[in-house]
Amino acid sequence: MKQFDFAIIGSGIAGLTFALKAAEHGRVAVITKRKGVDSNTAWAQGGVACVTSDEDSFALHIRDTLEAGAGLCDRTAVETVVREGPARVQELVDLGLHFDERNVSGHRELDLGREGGHSKRRVLHVHDVTGFEIENTLLSAVRNSPNIELLENHMAVDLITAAKLGFATEDHILGAYVLDESSGRVETIRTDRLVLATGGCGKVYLYTTNPDIATGDGVAMAWRAGATIADMEFIQFHPTCLFHAEAKSFLISEAVRGEGGILRNNKGEDFVRQVHPMGSLAPRDVVARAIDAEMKRTGAKCVYLDITQQSPEFLRERFPHIYETCLRYGIDMAKEPIPVVPAAHYQCGGIKTNIDGATSLPGLYAIGEVGCTGLHGANRLASNSLLEGLVIAHRACAALVAKSPPTHPAGAVSLPEWKAGDVQNLDELVVIYHNWDEIRRLMWDYVGIVRTDKRLQRASARLRNLQREIQEFYWNFRITVDLLELRNLATVAALIVDSALSRKESRGLHFTLDYPETGGDEFRHDTLLSHT
Ligand code: SIN
């Protein structure tokens, strides 16, 4: 049994930022199921949306965020993240991160990118590998901190709460059970301050821009522990994932459209312009739906992103990662349009939190993509999420440090060790892979960009059966990372379907043919799911 003043599960921008700040106040564990760098953050290409230019303003960034969010953003969350953003971004620069600059009339200025839904250029970036650079900057600071223990290849199984153990009338967090993959043992981590920073759940869909780690672990664990979950129907599909038989999950950043890239159908027509005046730079929900409709209408397997009007020199300098990767797949983006399709990209809902990341379960905080502060509403504005990760991590640390300890702190109660019981190894991995595949396919087919009640009900019925089967594996066989991820995926898939079924209108990222219009004020509220 190990005890920490703070434990963080997840090692992306939010988790690592929190860890560095918390290390000034006590001993910190960062628990991460693969290597430290394996996070959604490291895959972020676009950058950090932040007001830094004289031509921009907080008011404009707030307005763009609210407009993208389709009436469901929490205004306080939007104002807080936008206004506190510049100070938090400066902290990254102080750690050594160098955002791209350009020469303007003899002096250096930040080179600001533009993405869908933004009325101004405001995206700070490091070429097209912004997330990777941020991740490595934070990770090296974390590795150098004497107060932080980075537990790699450790996967959290479940949260330990006072109510679950019958210790207190008022529930609060006591720690987590964590599987150490190298030994196969489940360790007990004690803490009164547990922060979930596990990112999103893209792997719940067949096609995603997310890395393999994005299996919705935080939402699933918080749900099992009794925390309230919000707005899970709002899954953002990124319009432009590379369409190539051998390319898995490769994103073509929206910044390519920000530099003039235009989506075209197989006749070369700028079809998004016909549905929105911003054309290819319209908010993501609009663009993804336009592509989906165009592919269904023409029967085409993909559409094309055309940036051939830019010079090869510019493309190589601005998008080195995308340029090289496309070339490896035989596509020269300077000479020919890139074949693209939409793919699951971002979870706008998550564990319901306040503006400090506090969940409904005392002592449990959720920051970054796993949390739902209300910043994104029904549709996230591009590149707002890295900013949110920085701001909410800072606020969560300040809030937790200021909080008095619970009446029955984790250090004072005796926590039971994990009981593996008389279980055997699951000898047929094929059952896990089959269920995993089935979930991802049914979510893609029935719970995708365009939904109907009938498809959602079908998905719901199938998921209940799968959940029962997976629960049996969980109790009868030795747990592995694959099994834990499958269990979490099934839970999150069911939460997405239940949330989608309960919203009887179309809004932002949730579009259903049964209720194609956006409803009135009576629909303008979060979809909340809780056990009580
Ligand atoms: C992108 O580069 O297109 C992704 C940016 C984001 O999702 O915020």
Residues whose N, C-alpha, C, O or C-beta is under 5 A from the ligand:
A	BS01	SIN	Q45 G46 I252 S253 E254 A255 A382 S383 N384
